[in-house]
Amino acid sequence: MSLNEPTQKNMNIIVNEIAEHLQVVNRSIMKPEDFDLEKYSELKSLRDMLVAKGNLSVAETQAFIEELASLRK
């Protein structure tokens, strides 16, 4: 599966993977429809960074969440 194309289906996959990686309990705060497809490349970069990094420190997690918040509609 390729996530290189900015489609709504790929956006759903990326946002859900980010939520799982960050262990978000309340998924209603991480809905794929809260993000514009125009921000797809930024979200994919964040997802790729999360996958490569593995575990995040508390400070890194907080910074990551703040970055996600800035990308929301």
C-alpha angles and dihedrals in degrees: 000000000000121000093187095102116079099232129145090245091055090045089055091051094048096047091047092049091050091049091050093047092050089045093234107188098188101056091182088081091057104051115155091223089064089072129070119232085233087072093050096110092050092050092047090051090051091048092049090050091050092050092048095044098047109190120031129208118238091259092049091049091051092049090048092052091049090052091050090050090054090055096053121105 
